Amino acid sequence: MSLRLVDAPQLDTARLTLRVPQIADFEPFAAFAASERSRFVRPADYDRAKAWRGFGHMVGHWLLRGFGLFAVVERASGRTIGMVGPWFPEGWPEHEIGWTLYDGAEGKGYAFEAAKAARAWAFAALGWPTAVSYIDPANHRSIALAERLGAQRDPAAGHPGETPVLVFRHPRPEVL
């Protein structure tokens, strides 16, 4: 048996559907978590069991906060290609817009398309006054995406945890 979040939003863009994660999204997430692509967002010892707990954390975030990372589905293929969206787990100093794309989905503008839609939704539906993205300093593609989204480095912003990150502050939609 699987429960559904019946009031959860679904966002549709030209090429993507952003929706609450479902059990079918675990396998693509677990494959991503086991790959080198995930090195910027997980500890080195991230095995399948930890991937399950991480995935449960994302699903639980929806139940406890009323929002969370969306599963990003390529509409043409129906394939889950990543996770993007608003994020604010316990201990985070600020609301975040986060993103990860799975192998084979990069270089097509999907992350930009999904993050832009999720950010607009977070500001409008959740009433966020501001949002940041926490990015590993070595993750050059993610830094480029933040900049493409109009986010700017905010060296004065707080960091989650002890891992060094760059903080990019997003502009509000009316500024864009």
Residue pairs with C-beta under 8 A, 6 or more apart in sequence:
2 22
2 23
5 20
5 62
5 63
8 19
8 20
8 62
9 121
9 125
10 17
10 18
10 19
10 20
11 17
11 18
11 19
11 70
11 117
11 118
11 121
12 18
12 75
13 113
13 114
13 117
14 113
15 74
15 75
15 76
15 110
15 113
16 72
16 73
16 74
16 75
16 110
16 113
16 114
16 117
17 72
17 73
17 75
18 70
18 71
18 72
18 73
18 84
18 85
18 114
18 117
18 118
19 70
19 71
19 73
20 59
20 62
20 68
20 70
20 71
21 29
21 55
21 58
21 59
21 62
21 68
21 69
21 70
21 71
21 83
22 71
24 80
25 55
25 71
25 80
26 51
26 52
26 55
28 79
28 80
28 81
28 102
29 51
29 54
29 55
29 80
29 83
29 102
30 48
30 51
30 52
30 55
31 102
31 103
32 38
32 82
32 100
32 102
32 103
33 42
33 46
33 48
33 50
33 51
33 54
34 46
34 47
34 48
34 51
35 103
37 100
37 102
37 103
38 46
38 100
40 135
40 136
40 138
40 139
40 142
41 100
41 136
42 50
42 54
43 50
46 54
57 89
58 68
58 69
58 83
59 68
61 67
61 68
61 69
61 87
61 88
61 89
62 68
65 88
67 85
67 86
67 88
67 122
67 125
67 126
68 85
68 86
68 87
69 83
69 84
69 85
69 86
69 87
69 98
70 83
70 84
70 85
70 114
70 118
71 80
71 82
71 83
72 80
72 81
72 82
72 83
72 84
72 101
72 105
72 110
72 114
73 79
73 80
73 81
74 80
74 81
74 105
74 110
80 102
81 101
81 102
81 104
81 105
81 110
82 99
82 100
82 101
82 102
82 105
82 110
82 111
82 114
83 98
83 99
83 100
84 97
84 98
84 99
84 100
84 111
84 114
84 115
84 118
85 97
85 98
85 99
85 114
85 118
85 121
85 122
86 95
86 96
86 97
86 98
86 118
86 119
86 121
86 122
86 126
86 128
86 131
87 95
87 96
87 97
87 98
88 94
88 95
88 96
91 160
91 161
92 160
93 157
93 158
93 159
93 160
94 130
94 131
94 132
94 157
94 158
95 122
95 126
95 128
95 130
95 131
95 132
96 131
96 132
96 133
96 134
97 115
97 118
97 119
97 122
97 131
97 132
97 133
97 170
98 133
98 134
99 111
99 114
99 115
99 133
99 142
99 145
101 110
101 111
105 111
106 141
111 145
112 145
112 148
112 149
115 145
115 149
116 149
119 131
119 149
119 170
119 173
120 173
122 128
122 131
123 131
123 172
123 173
124 173
129 172
130 169
130 170
130 172
131 169
131 170
132 151
132 154
132 157
132 167
132 168
132 169
132 170
133 142
133 146
133 151
133 167
133 168
133 170
134 159
134 160
134 165
134 166
134 167
135 142
135 143
135 146
135 165
135 166
135 167
135 168
136 142
136 163
136 164
136 165
136 166
137 164
137 165
137 166
143 166
143 168
146 168
146 170
147 168
149 170
150 170
150 171
150 175
150 176
151 168
151 169
151 170
151 171
152 168
152 169
152 171
153 166
153 167
153 168
153 169
154 167
154 168
154 169
155 167
157 167
157 169
158 167
159 165
159 167
